Amino acid sequence: MEKVRKVLTQRELRRLREILNIEVNKPKNQKYYATLLMYIEDLGEISFHEHYLSILYFMKYYRRRLDSQIKNKLRKAYENRTLDFEIYRREVKQKFHKYTKKEFKLFLDKSQYFLNLYKNPFNLKNMRNKDYLNRVYLGLGFEFLLKSIFLKKGYVINKVFKKGLSHPVKSGRVKKKDLDAPTYELGYFIDLLPKIKPSKIDLRDFNYYIIYGLLIAQNWRNQDIHTPTGYFSIDGVHTYCIKTAYYNLYKIFLKKFEIPKFPN
C-alpha cells in the first residue's frame, strides 16, 4: 500500500505536520486528539488511502493555510490507488498453522467438541431439534478426527506445494517451506484413508464399515453447508453406518485411547 511519504515531498510533509500541530492544541479538536497525534508522529508511514478522508476533513477547514499542491497530490494518489489482493491472501494464510505429528491430540479434542454438539435426529428426544448446523457439526467432528489420525501416523495435513509426490505425504518427505498454510479438506482424507489402513484389513470390509459411513456424513454436511434444502435422504441405516465408522476408526487407528461414546 502507498504511504504518505511516497506521495509528498519532505517539505510538503513538514508543512502538513505543522498544520496538524496547530490543530491538535485547539479545544474544539480534542475529540480528534488521538487521530491527530497519530498523524503528527507517524505521518509519513500511514497509508494515504486508508486515512485520506480524515486528512481531507481537516484540509477542508484549513485549506487557506494549506498549499493546494499537497491536497491535489493526495487526492490524485487516492483516485489512482491500487490494492494488491495477493498481499491480503498472504496475510490471511499466515493466520493458519503448519501442523506436525505432535499436535494430533489438538485435532482429536476438537473432534469431540463438534461431535458433542451433534444430536442424533433419529433419537425421539431430539425430534424437535431444529438446529440447521446439526449435521454440519457431525461432518466437522469427522474431519477433525481424520486429520488427527493422519497426523498421528506421520502424514502432513497442510496442502503441499511440491510436485511429484504420492499422497498422502509423509512429513519426512517435505520441508516446512513446501507446505501451504491451508489444510486439505474432508474429501481428501476420506479418499486416502484406505491407503493408510493396516494391510491385514480387507479393503472391502474397510470400505463398508468405515468409508461408507464417512461418505454419508460428508454428504449430510455438504447439503447443509452448500444448499438451503435437503436432497440426500436420511434414515436409521445411515445413522448406524456413521456410528459404525466412528467406533471402527478408534479401534483401528486410535487403539490406545478410550473411545468416547458416540452422541445419541
N, C-alpha and C positions, 0 to 999 in steps of 0.2 A: 504494500500500500504506500502511496505517496505521503511523504512527510512535509510539513510546512517549510522546513529548511531547504527542501528541494524545489520549492516554488518561489520563495522570496530570497532576495539577496540579504547579506548580513546587515547592511544598512537599513533595509526595509524591516527586518526582524527587530532591530533595535528600536525603530520608530513605533512599531506596533506594540512592543513591550512597554515603551514609555507611556503610551496612551492607556494601556491596561493598568499600569502602576498608578496612574492618576485616578482611574475609576475605582480601584479596589478600596481606596480610602474614603470614598464618598458614602455617607449614611444610607442613601437611597439604594445602594448596590450591596448592602450587607447580605441579603439573601442569596446573592450570586458570589459571595466571598470565596467559597471553596473552588468554584469553577474558574473564577478569575485568577486565583492564586496558582492553580494548575497551569493555566496558560502562561502566566508570567515565568514560572520556574522551569517549565519544560516546553516552551512554545515551539521550539524547532523540531521536537520529536513527535508531537501529536499528529495524528492522521488528519489532514485538512478536510477530507470529505466526510469524516465522522463528526467533526466538530465545526464544520463550516457554518452551519445555520446559527449556532450560538455566537460565533465570532461575528457573523454578518449582523446579528441583532445589535451588537454594540457599535458596529460600524455605522449602522443606520442612524443612530442617535448622535454619533460623533464624527460624521462624515466630513464636516468642515475642517476638523483638525487632522484628518487622515488623508494622506496622498491617495488620490483616486487610482493611481497606478497599482498600489497594493491591493485595493479592493478588486480591481479588474483582473489582476493576476489570479487571485484566489477564486473568483467567480469562473474564470475561464478554465482553471485547473479542475474545478468541481464539475463543470459541464463535460469535460473530456476525460473524466476519471474512468478507469478500468479496474475490474475486480478479477483477480486470478483465482478461480474456484478450485484449482489444484491445491492452492495453499490451504483452503478450508478443508478439503478432503484429507490432506495430510494431518491437519490439526485434529480432525475427528478420529482418524485412525490411531493417532497417538494416545487416545483415551483407552484403547484396547490394550491387552497384555499378551505377551507371548509365553504360553504356558509350558511347564515342564512336568515330568513324571511325579515329582514330589507334591504337586498341587492337585492330584486326582481326588483327594478327600474333600476338597472345597466343592468340587462338582457333585460328589456323592451327597454331601449335605444339602446342596441347593436342589438336587433332585427330590429329596424327601420333603423339602419345603413346598415345592409345587405339587407333589403328589398328595400331600396332606390337605391341600386346598380343593382337590378333586372330590366330587361326590358321585358315587355310582348311581346313574339315572334309573337303574332297574331295582334299586332298593326302595321299598314302599315309603320309607321315612323321608326319602329325597325327592319324591314325586313332585313336590311343589317348588323345588329348587329351579329358579329361572335364570340363574347366573349364565350369561351369554358366554363367559370365558371358561366355563366348567371344563369342557373338553380341550380347551387350549392349555389349561393347567396340566392336564394329563399328558399332552404332547410335549410340553416343556419338561415335565418330570422325566420322560423317557429320553429326551435329547440330552439332558444333563447326566443321566445315568450312563448313556452310551459314551459320552465324552470322558466320563470318569474311567470307564473300562478301557478305552483306547489309551488314555494317559497312563494308567496303571501298568499296561502291557508294554509301555515304552514307545508309543506312536505319537506323532505330533497331531494336534487338532487345529492348529493355525494353518491357513492356506499357504501353500508353498510356491515360491517364485521359480525355483529351479526346475528345469525341464528334464524329461527323460527318466524320471523316477517312477517306479511301480508303487501303486498305492494299496494300502496305507503305508505311510513313510515312517520308518524308524527314526527316532530322534538323532541317533548317531550318524545318520547319512546326510544330515543337513546342518548348516551353521545358523546361528540366530539371524544373520543378515539375509538368509534365504527364505525366511518366514515373513508372511504378510501379517498385518495386525488382526483382521477379522478371522474368525474360526469357520470351519466348514459347517454346513447345515445338516439337519437331521437325516435327510435322504442319503447323504454321503456315508454316514456311519451305518445306516441300515444296509446299504448296498455292499459295504465292505466287511460287515460283521462276520459273514461266513468264512472269510479269509483268515480270521484270527481265532477261529474256534479250535478246540482240541481235535487232533486228527482222528481220535478214536470215536468221535461222534459222527454218526451217519448224516450226510448233508440233507437227505430227505426229511429225517426226523427234526433236524435243526431248523429247516425252513418251516415245517409245520408247527412245531411247538414254540418257536421264538419269532421268526421273521414274519409269519402271518399276523400275529398279534401286533407287532410293531407297525406293520403297514396299515392295519386298521386304525391304530392310534394316530398315525401320521395323517390319514385321510380325515379323521374326525377333527383334528387340529386345523388342517388346511381349509376345510369347508367353513369353519367358524372364523378363521382369520381373513380369508380372501373373498368370501361371499356373504351376502346378507340372509340367504336362505339355505336350509339344509337340503342336500341332494343325495347324500350317501346314507343308505338305510342302516339303522342300528337295531340290534336285537340282543337277547341274552347270550347267544352263542358268541357274538363278537366280544362281549364283556368277559366271558370265560377265557377266550383266546388271549385277550390282553393281560388278564391276571396270570395266566399260564406263562406267558412270555416274561412277565415281571419276575416271577419266582425262579424260573429257569436261568435267567440272566445272573441272578445272585448265586445260584447253585453252581453254575459253570465258571463264572468269571470272578466272583467275589466270595469264595468259599470261607475265608477267614472272618467274614463279617456276619453278624446276626442279621437275619432277614427281617426288616420291618414289615409289619402286616400291611397288606395292600388295602387301600381305603374301601370302606363299604358304602 
